[in-house]
Amino acid sequence: MELTPIVELGVAEAYAILAERLGVTDLPPLKAIENEDWGRDYLLSRFLEFPGPRLAEVGVTDDSSRDL
């Protein structure tokens, strides 16, 4: 299975993965952050709280080195 780099996720997709698949419960409402400049960065930073193997379980990776 190919993993999707978190930097390629949109706001709604990142929110869904964090909330539904990783069980993050303290996110602000999607409507409050989806059109904010900082909203996507905030969500992507939350992925960094999880170890690589856990991210791989949900189909994403924080490793962008493959683009180098």
Secondary structure per residue as TSV (DSSP state, phi and psi in degrees):
chain	resnum	aa	ss	phi	psi
A	1	M	-	360.0	129.4
A	2	E	-	-83.1	134.1
A	3	L	-	-90.6	144.1
A	4	T	E	-92.8	124.7
A	5	P	E	-62.0	138.5
A	6	I	G	-60.4	-28.0
A	7	V	G	-67.8	-13.5
A	8	E	G	-91.9	-3.2
A	9	L	-	-81.8	142.1
A	10	G	-	-82.9	172.7
A	11	V	H	-60.2	-51.6
A	12	A	H	-63.6	-40.1
A	13	E	H	-66.2	-45.3
A	14	A	H	-61.9	-43.1
A	15	Y	H	-60.2	-46.6
A	16	A	H	-61.5	-43.4
A	17	I	I	-64.5	-45.6
A	18	L	I	-62.5	-47.8
A	19	A	I	-76.0	-47.4
A	20	E	I	-87.8	-37.1
A	21	R	I	-101.0	-28.6
A	22	L	S	-104.5	-6.8
A	23	G	-	73.5	23.4
A	24	V	-	-73.0	124.4
A	25	T	-	-109.5	-7.5
A	26	D	-	-105.2	29.3
A	27	L	-	-81.0	146.4
A	28	P	-	-68.2	161.1
A	29	P	-	-57.1	142.5
A	30	L	H	-55.7	-42.4
A	31	K	H	-60.9	-26.6
A	32	A	H	-77.1	-21.3
A	33	I	H	-120.7	-12.5
A	34	E	T	-65.3	-26.2
A	35	N	T	-110.9	14.5
A	36	E	S	-96.1	142.7
A	37	D	H	-58.6	-36.4
A	38	W	H	-85.2	-12.2
A	39	G	H	-58.9	-48.8
A	40	R	H	-66.4	-43.2
A	41	D	H	-60.5	-40.5
A	42	Y	H	-60.6	-48.0
A	43	L	H	-63.2	-44.3
A	44	L	H	-63.8	-35.2
A	45	S	H	-65.8	-28.0
A	46	R	H	-68.5	-26.6
A	47	F	H	-64.0	-28.0
A	48	L	T	-70.0	-8.8
A	49	E	T	-76.8	-12.0
A	50	F	S	-108.3	143.0
A	51	P	-	-69.5	153.9
A	52	G	H	-49.5	-45.4
A	53	P	H	-61.8	-35.2
A	54	R	H	-69.0	-39.8
A	55	L	H	-63.2	-40.3
A	56	A	H	-62.2	-33.9
A	57	E	H	-59.7	-31.0
A	58	V	T	-100.8	6.7
A	59	G	T	90.6	15.3
A	60	V	E	-126.8	166.1
A	61	T	E	-142.5	149.5
A	62	D	-	-98.8	8.5
A	63	D	-	-89.2	108.4
A	64	S	-	-101.4	7.3
A	65	S	G	-67.7	-19.1
A	66	R	G	-69.0	-15.1
A	67	D	G	-85.8	-6.0
A	68	L	-	-81.1	360.0
